[in-house]
Amino acid sequence: GTGWQINVAKPIAVRAEEGPGSVVFELAQSARGISVTKAGAVVEGFVISQAGNPTKGFVLNQTAGQVNDCVFSGTTNTSAGCNVLDVSGGRLQRCSILDILVSGTPGGATHHICAFSGGSTVIDGCAIRRNSRQLNWASNSAIVHLSSGAQIRNSLIEGNSFPSSTGNPGYHGGVYA
């Protein structure tokens, strides 16, 4: 289906039974990944690969709670109009964001692979690696965008690519804060 594979809207914990990486969702570009929208909620240990159905935060939509020890990888987005991971509250800890390719040409809005915003948002101990954007993107876009007090701590951001855009002003680099 096209809905969320994991949608936590209550203060509960959802963990992969046999630890990090033991449960893999191979979504074949047809469904969304994880949504966490309640303080006290914990999602831990899942692999989300090839998420689809592009809407805001279609791989990860987090407004509260914690997401720990998860891997988000292998997604290709050719659609316009969304941040791939959208975290506007809570903690993202010990997660890997790998091999995400965005190749569409959206018109005029801001779009990021990782959008982290809000004073309660903390990204800690994560790896953001080998993600790329091909073709021209809208103005004011980045691989990683921090705003409104969001923090990245003890994390590795490397090997991401974002070619120069022709004719579009704004920030097109790897990280913008």
VOBA-1610 file (N, C-alpha, C; in pm, whole numbers, padded with zeros to 5 digits, always signed):
BEGIN
Gly+00081-00119+00000Gly+00000+00000+00000Gly+00085+00124+00000Thr+00018+00238+00005Thr+00088+00365-00002Thr+00100+00434+00133Gly+00049+00373+00239Gly+00053+00434+00371Gly+00185+00416+00441Trp+00191+00456+00570Trp+00311+00443+00652Trp+00332+00298+00692Gln+00456+00250+00687Gln+00488+00116+00734Gln+00489+00113+00887Ile+00537+00222+00948Ile+00533+00237+01093Ile+00478+00376+01121Asn+00365+00383+01192Asn+00302+00511+01225Asn+00273+00511+01375Val+00350+00590+01451Val+00337+00591+01596Val+00282+00727+01639Ala+00158+00727+01687Ala+00092+00849+01731Ala+00050+00839+01878Lys+00110+00746+01951Lys+00086+00728+02095Lys+00221+00713+02163Pro+00230+00738+02293Pro+00358+00726+02364Pro+00394+00580+02393Ile+00426+00505+02287Ile+00463+00365+02300Ile+00598+00343+02233Ala+00659+00227+02258Ala+00785+00190+02192Ala+00757+00080+02090Val+00813+00098+01970Val+00805-00002+01863Val+00949-00035+01827Arg+00992-00159+01859Arg+01131-00198+01840Arg+01139-00324+01754Ala+01245-00331+01673Ala+01273-00454+01600Ala+01309-00561+01703Glu+01240-00671+01701Glu+01251-00772+01807Glu+01392-00824+01827Glu+01465-00844+01719Glu+01599-00901+01733Glu+01709-00796+01717Gly+01677-00670+01742Gly+01777-00564+01741Gly+01787-00490+01610Pro+01874-00388+01610Pro+01889-00303+01492Pro+01920-00380+01366Gly+01848-00348+01260Gly+01872-00409+01130Gly+01805-00543+01108Ser+01737-00596+01209Ser+01678-00730+01193Ser+01544-00727+01120Val+01482-00610+01109Val+01357-00597+01034Val+01379-00496+00922Val+01360-00542+00798Val+01385-00459+00680Val+01255-00443+00602Phe+01221-00319+00572Phe+01108-00289+00484Phe+01165-00250+00348Glu+01152-00338+00248Glu+01190-00310+00109Glu+01062-00265+00040Leu+01048-00135+00016Leu+00919-00079-00022Leu+00898-00060-00172Ala+00998-00083-00254Ala+00985-00077-00400Ala+00919+00052-00447Gln+00951+00163-00380Gln+00901+00296-00417Gln+00749+00309-00408Ser+00682+00221-00332Ser+00537+00221-00332Ser+00472+00258-00199Ala+00551+00282-00094Ala+00491+00313+00035Ala+00583+00407+00113Arg+00527+00468+00216Arg+00603+00558+00303Arg+00674+00479+00412Gly+00773+00543+00478Gly+00852+00476+00581Gly+00795+00489+00720Ile+00849+00583+00800Ile+00816+00595+00942Ile+00759+00732+00972Ser+00653+00735+01052Ser+00597+00860+01103Ser+00588+00850+01256Val+00648+00948+01325Val+00644+00953+01471Val+00595+01092+01511Thr+00479+01097+01576Thr+00415+01226+01602Thr+00374+01248+01747Lys+00422+01167+01840Lys+00379+01180+01979Lys+00500+01180+02073Ala+00504+01276+02165Ala+00609+01276+02267Ala+00603+01145+02344Gly+00717+01089+02376Gly+00722+00962+02448Gly+00725+00841+02357Ala+00700+00860+02229Ala+00705+00749+02133Ala+00851+00717+02100Val+00880+00587+02081Val+01013+00542+02044Val+00999+00441+01930Val+01077+00462+01824Val+01088+00365+01714Val+01235+00330+01705Glu+01264+00197+01701Glu+01404+00157+01712Glu+01435+00034+01629Gly+01544+00043+01551Gly+01606-00074+01491Gly+01558-00118+01355Phe+01486-00036+01281Phe+01431-00077+01153Phe+01515-00026+01037Val+01507-00097+00924Val+01567-00054+00799Val+01453-00020+00703Ile+01456+00102+00651Ile+01357+00146+00552Ile+01433+00166+00421Ser+01402+00084+00322Ser+01472+00091+00193Ser+01371+00113+00082Gln+01404+00203-00008Gln+01325+00230-00127Gln+01183+00276-00097Ala+01171+00370-00002Ala+01038+00428+00026Ala+00991+00508-00095Gly+00861+00525-00105Gly+00805+00600-00217Gly+00684+00679-00175Asn+00597+00712-00270Asn+00479+00794-00245Asn+00517+00930-00190Pro+00594+01008-00268Pro+00649+01133-00217Pro+00546+01234-00167Thr+00553+01258-00039Thr+00485+01367+00028Thr+00585+01416+00131Lys+00555+01523+00200Lys+00650+01577+00298Lys+00696+01468+00394Gly+00828+01447+00400Gly+00884+01349+00491Gly+00845+01206+00461Phe+00842+01165+00335Phe+00789+01033+00302Phe+00877+00918+00346Val+01005+00940+00373Val+01089+00835+00430Val+01080+00839+00582Leu+01091+00961+00641Leu+01074+00981+00784Leu+01003+01113+00807Asn+00891+01106+00877Asn+00819+01226+00920Asn+00816+01220+01072Gln+00893+01308+01137Gln+00903+01304+01283Gln+00877+01442+01340Thr+00776+01451+01428Thr+00745+01577+01495Thr+00767+01569+01646Ala+00794+01449+01697Ala+00814+01428+01841Ala+00876+01290+01861Gly+00904+01255+01986Gly+00951+01120+02018Gly+01096+01097+01977Gln+01132+00968+01970Gln+01268+00928+01936Gln+01267+00824+01825Val+01363+00836+01735Val+01389+00733+01635Val+01536+00696+01653Asn+01562+00569+01689Asn+01696+00523+01724Asn+01738+00405+01637Asp+01866+00401+01602Asp+01927+00284+01539Asp+01853+00237+01413Cys+01804+00330+01334Cys+01737+00295+01209Cys+01826+00331+01089Val+01800+00265+00977Val+01869+00294+00852Val+01765+00333+00749Phe+01791+00444+00681Phe+01705+00491+00572Phe+01792+00491+00448Ser+01759+00409+00347Ser+01850+00396+00233Ser+01778+00362+00104Gly+01854+00381-00004Gly+01813+00332-00135Gly+01689+00393-00195Thr+01650+00511-00151Thr+01530+00574-00204Thr+01567+00660-00324Thr+01486+00652-00429Thr+01500+00741-00543Thr+01372+00820-00556Asn+01383+00952-00554Asn+01267+01039-00564Asn+01275+01117-00693Thr+01179+01101-00780Thr+01174+01178-00904Thr+01059+01276-00904Ser+00991+01290-00792Ser+00876+01380-00785Ser+00914+01513-00723Ala+00831+01612-00749Ala+00855+01746-00696Ala+00786+01764-00562Gly+00836+01857-00484Gly+00759+01912-00374Gly+00771+01850-00238Cys+00886+01789-00201Cys+00889+01736-00066Cys+01031+01722-00015Asn+01045+01726+00118Asn+01168+01688+00185Asn+01163+01537+00204Val+01272+01468+00181Val+01273+01323+00192Val+01260+01280+00338Leu+01345+01336+00426Leu+01331+01317+00571Leu+01295+01452+00630Asp+01187+01459+00704Asp+01141+01585+00762Asp+01127+01566+00913Val+01220+01623+00990Val+01220+01609+01135Val+01203+01748+01195Ser+01089+01770+01260Ser+01061+01902+01318Ser+01043+01895+01470Gly+01084+01785+01530Gly+01078+01769+01675Gly+01129+01632+01714Gly+01176+01619+01837Gly+01223+01490+01887Gly+01370+01467+01859Arg+01411+01341+01880Arg+01552+01302+01866Arg+01566+01192+01761Leu+01664+01209+01675Leu+01705+01109+01578Leu+01845+01067+01621Gln+01860+00939+01668Gln+01985+00896+01730Gln+02040+00769+01664Arg+02169+00771+01639Arg+02242+00655+01587Arg+02176+00598+01461Cys+02128+00685+01375Cys+02066+00642+01250Cys+02158+00668+01132Ser+02137+00594+01024Ser+02212+00614+00900Ser+02115+00654+00789Ile+02155+00756+00715Ile+02079+00804+00600Ile+02173+00789+00482Leu+02148+00688+00398Leu+02245+00646+00297Leu+02183+00630+00159Asp+02258+00667+00057Asp+02227+00632-00082Asp+02089+00677-00127Ile+02048+00796-00086Ile+01921+00852-00133Ile+01951+00940-00254Leu+01881+00917-00363Leu+01898+00991-00487Leu+01771+01068-00516Val+01786+01197-00542Val+01672+01279-00584Val+01705+01330-00724Ser+01618+01301-00821Ser+01650+01335-00959Ser+01541+01413-01030Gly+01436+01452-00962Gly+01332+01531-01026Gly+01370+01677-01037Thr+01289+01755-01106Thr+01311+01898-01120Thr+01187+01970-01069Pro+01177+01992-00937Pro+01061+02062-00884Pro+01065+02209-00921Gly+00954+02273-00914Gly+00947+02414-00954Gly+00936+02509-00838Gly+01043+02583-00811Gly+01038+02702-00731Gly+01032+02693-00580Ala+01009+02581-00520Ala+00997+02574-00374Ala+01127+02520-00314Thr+01134+02520-00182Thr+01250+02467-00112Thr+01231+02318-00087His+01334+02240-00120His+01329+02095-00104His+01465+02047-00055His+01467+01960+00044His+01592+01911+00101His+01585+01759+00112Ile+01700+01692+00113Ile+01699+01550+00143Ile+01670+01533+00292Cys+01740+01609+00379Cys+01715+01605+00523Cys+01679+01746+00571Ala+01558+01766+00617Ala+01516+01894+00672Ala+01497+01876+00822Phe+01582+01942+00901Phe+01578+01934+01047Phe+01544+02072+01101Ser+01433+02087+01172Ser+01392+02219+01220Ser+01334+02210+01360Gly+01335+02324+01429Gly+01274+02333+01561Gly+01372+02315+01674Gly+01355+02394+01779Gly+01444+02393+01894Gly+01448+02263+01970Ser+01347+02177+01956Ser+01347+02049+02027Ser+01406+01936+01943Thr+01455+01967+01822Thr+01508+01865+01732Thr+01657+01847+01755Val+01697+01722+01787Val+01838+01689+01805Val+01870+01567+01719Ile+01971+01581+01636Ile+02023+01472+01555Ile+02156+01434+01620Asp+02170+01311+01670Asp+02288+01275+01749Asp+02343+01139+01707Gly+02471+01136+01673Gly+02537+01010+01641Gly+02492+00948+01511Cys+02449+01029+01416Cys+02398+00977+01288Cys+02503+00987+01178Ala+02486+00907+01074Ala+02570+00913+00954Ala+02481+00950+00837Ile+02518+01056+00767Ile+02447+01102+00647Ile+02549+01094+00535Arg+02540+00988+00454Arg+02647+00955+00358Arg+02592+00911+00223Arg+02667+00948+00120Arg+02645+00902-00019Arg+02506+00938-00073Asn+02449+01047-00029Asn+02321+01093-00083Asn+02350+01192-00195Ser+02261+01200-00293Ser+02290+01292-00403Ser+02164+01348-00465Arg+02186+01460-00527Arg+02082+01532-00601Arg+02132+01548-00742Gln+02055+01504-00840Gln+02093+01521-00979Gln+01996+01614-01048Leu+02042+01678-01150Leu+01967+01780-01226Leu+01949+01905-01140Asn+01886+02005-01195Asn+01864+02129-01121Asn+01755+02110-01019Trp+01773+02174-00904Trp+01671+02172-00801Trp+01620+02312-00783Ala+01517+02326-00708Ala+01463+02458-00680Ala+01564+02540-00600Ser+01540+02669-00594Ser+01630+02754-00518Ser+01620+02720-00369Asn+01725+02753-00296Asn+01729+02736-00150Asn+01707+02592-00107Ser+01786+02502-00161Ser+01776+02360-00127Ser+01912+02307-00086Ala+01912+02203-00003Ala+02038+02146+00046Ala+02022+01997+00073Ile+02134+01926+00083Ile+02129+01787+00128Ile+02078+01785+00273Val+02141+01866+00361Val+02100+01877+00501Val+02069+02023+00529His+01951+02050+00580His+01911+02187+00613His+01871+02192+00760Leu+01939+02277+00838Leu+01907+02299+00979Leu+01841+02436+00993Ser+01733+02443+01070Ser+01669+02573+01092Ser+01601+02577+01229Ser+01571+02696+01273Ser+01492+02722+01395Ser+01545+02649+01518Gly+01676+02643+01533Gly+01735+02586+01654Gly+01763+02438+01653Ala+01736+02367+01544Ala+01768+02224+01536Ala+01920+02206+01550Gln+01961+02092+01609Gln+02102+02068+01634Gln+02146+01933+01579Ile+02268+01931+01525Ile+02333+01805+01488Ile+02455+01791+01577Arg+02466+01675+01645Arg+02577+01649+01736Arg+02642+01515+01701Asn+02773+01508+01714Asn+02847+01381+01703Asn+02808+01299+01581Ser+02786+01364+01469Ser+02739+01296+01349Ser+02838+01311+01235Leu+02834+01218+01142Leu+02921+01216+01025Leu+02838+01253+00902Ile+02881+01357+00832Ile+02815+01397+00708Ile+02924+01399+00603Glu+02923+01300+00512Glu+03030+01291+00413Glu+02985+01222+00285Gly+03056+01253+00178Gly+03035+01185+00052Gly+02903+01213-00016Asn+02837+01322+00021Asn+02712+01361-00044Asn+02746+01449-00163Ser+02662+01447-00267Ser+02690+01530-00383Ser+02566+01609-00424Phe+02593+01728-00469Phe+02487+01821-00507Phe+02547+01913-00612Pro+02529+01883-00740Pro+02593+01965-00843Pro+02540+02107-00844Ser+02621+02198-00896Ser+02578+02336-00909Ser+02455+02344-00996Ser+02368+02434-00959Ser+02244+02452-01033Ser+02259+02573-01124Thr+02208+02566-01243Thr+02218+02675-01338Thr+02095+02763-01328Gly+02119+02889-01302Gly+02009+02985-01304Gly+01927+02994-01178Asn+01953+02913-01079Asn+01876+02919-00954Asn+01963+02974-00843Pro+01917+03081-00777Pro+01993+03134-00664Pro+01970+03048-00541Gly+02047+03072-00438Gly+02022+03002-00311Gly+02135+02910-00275Tyr+02114+02827-00177Tyr+02217+02736-00130Tyr+02190+02598-00187His+02290+02547-00256His+02275+02416-00319His+02377+02318-00268Gly+02447+02351-00161Gly+02554+02268-00110Gly+02507+02156-00022Gly+02600+02095+00048Gly+02569+01980+00131Gly+02493+02012+00257Val+02540+02113+00334Val+02478+02145+00461Val+02450+02296+00466Tyr+02333+02332+00511Tyr+02298+02472+00530Tyr+02239+02488+00669Ala+02294+02580+00746Ala+02243+02604+00881Ala+02223+02752+00902
//
